[in-house]
């Protein structure tokens, strides 16, 4: 669903590592590309996937009560049109 049509047509594949900063209210503060796939189309698709998933749930209250939660994930795009996140 989140695999870009152009990337599918061209048989592009790659992995993108993003760090997403999520505010206490679940909104996205920033998205940083930690490791590019080398293909801007895939890098942009990974960021767009995060934006479409926002807002996330409110951060739970804990002893530390962070204002920002940093999450780093790898988005894999394979030539068959599959996208996986780990």
Steps between C-alpha positions, in 0.01 A plus 500: 500500500783745584736383227522781240352405162800644316740294714295188428504567124877557506566198726672715761589358838684618808491565871456830679575559869298781659489647848162650586459740790150476646369769733311421818167561321588246226582753229820469298768752598752393235605222265871447440650271239777311680592284202377572150408228254689700240170538314323827587162359393522224764635735767206737440253208505623390843457851638156527342398171662585646842309821427192303391510292820503811721375597744609217723358428844579734786817402686424323827589670825807339652751576771722681245211666310692578179374784282629324186527132413762405237425190295742363240368254241613349171264506202577228244369533145543192283466480122181295526322803646510395866574740783603377843600691811723372776 
